[in-house]
């Protein structure tokens, strides 16, 4: 076995009703709490109102709301506004946007630094040294896995936009509460997009050139646990077993991507999300099948001895329940399954978001970020362009 490293993981409190333990989990950090949430949907829900009322009895609370993708401007403004409050902890409750914003705010509020000092690729290139205020995360969607990762993804959306990470070990949450009941209010289209994001992250970290035996075991077991649950949760949002499986898989995907890296789907999704109003989970979901097909074609032609081909076959056998399938047949089964999943979950085509042929060159040029570097094969520009054309 080759040497590898696996980053420290937070204390994870998982299970139905685990949210009720939150006050005791937070108590050791102090009384001054900065709360980061999404819009008002969680606050207006029965579970949200009960949880916030319990917190208000024990903590002095200030609040930041995150509408849409978090930007550097939002993070810097929150740091400036709430630094005089000197919070002793930052609690993020919400989807990936709220959790990424909370993570970044926690990392900066003690120093008052701008996140642009540290943002990869577009920042000032300073080395982050902390300190980070204790960060606690409660996801209310099952998708990004941001609660278990060390990076906060921030965006500036527009023709020259970007989607980049503020990343450091000190940003990892001290505690995570994953309560599947908090995802019950997710509508079917959100459940589908988030689930495809988690599935993509698990598949890409399993295939990544940075994968190791630990990430392989985690990713494969999470895919096995969640793949049949995704359609169930979309059809019946009250299916708590399906919701629990998706929550587990999403959190595991955050661990595997942080330790193994991702691949070409996320490489292409990054400029898509930066340049156009397309949600990250939708971008991943609509690209997964077409990108997998291109990876397989490129691997077979240029790297026929790659271990990724055997891994793709293992996924095909797992996802279709055909354990005896040979490698080529398993590849075909995998592609058929992913195409069927894309259609059954109604993943929209890129054209719905105003993306056309004239945009392809810019998207291809923006796709060569960190995620693409750990793809199991280097895709050519024309191959990336073909993936995009297939999904226009």
Steps between C-alpha positions, in 0.01 A plus 500: 500500500621847417522757782205736537358759736145549624403831656347521846122473499254696714287351773191387308166466679282307255140387527135589517446745786871573545423874467361495854854456631618825344484721814719260696740467207537879478516575873874434551588769244333787686184712470556736206376325186514622140232316305528465121191381313365492147177681416198470726371155405675326790405770749138476390488123536374334817836334567682829440281701734539244776877481462551877488279549805709248694821680402360842594439377856868427553706718263542861395444484125585714199394381156626508140269393216641367173279530194640307203866421443729661762740761365822647639313828545238333721766330711705816548190702590391242758847498656505880523145522637531233767864516607418747781259238637803266543305176454635200685363262235348512153206270429387444140159344440395450140611373162846521350489877455431571867760247612770633267429858608504405867827314461668798336361748753619280787847491348527880472298665772773479764757676279271720291693404184336506158428163345666634185830473687466121478262405217665249264586624155351848531613614844815671621684175565551541875550187708219455750619460857175539693369519757159364406202544730342164589265402217198270531294386201146366463410412139135523396563355154685184399738603225822697522651331805637842594448419866786248497745675266773757564413737215248782470389550139428865410375642171481812292243427230519666158682485164835535679383325814675234705430229753801452728587352839631639825661183629684405820503228766404756765168559324376146568193502725546410866164321500236402247139414571340301218129456568310351203174653625636843411504402130132397487392839367731482195285499184554222242712709260734609783524144630588378149766765435659460842499122473666510159765732642577253780501204260734684263739589782512141618557362150766759416692456826489121446648545149738783594874467452524609866286215630633267771366187673313703763329732255419204273334311783300800614391608153401152380305420816315834485407446133374152588290642784348796318458428130159333526389749764533803272201425274299394807561831678405696189172311458416490872657786692374357828702178468730544799708192421577639153565845646738350758697315233537817294613701803762240585625482141525878469709530817726216390544668161640806677762281668596317182527810282710676764743209514498365142391784273235503230493482120381633169133551590599745771768648277235592244236594758723767650498743203137411427397610850718809486381624162133398500210476750515122524499326837801286579302180555315548171829556315644180645183302442461597136867434419567176688393245238652680200828566682525139618455384139778733383735390779445137407561567132821694573629244750438208263677678215795654684543322834369144453695377805357764732356361826214748452349270237464222757353749747244618247406136445456448874264797509303360208457166677400671826251746355324245279512192721696299242800368699611251232520749211832517315685829482368626166145392581524665842610827335197485271272423795641797691440740214147372444423538871635857520312607185179352639555673834562833327172471311290361787611783731430755224845656507459809276715564197748784497308699241232573758750730674591698191809295417568455130764404245659846520574446873677166468854632441490716814361215710771264375768759577369537854480129571866432576483560876596274789216252445606422145855424614392183681284363219620148407582614145593841357213602274578705191325830435297348217384220729381744765326702228324184379372428852348846513342466153338172600323678789407829329 
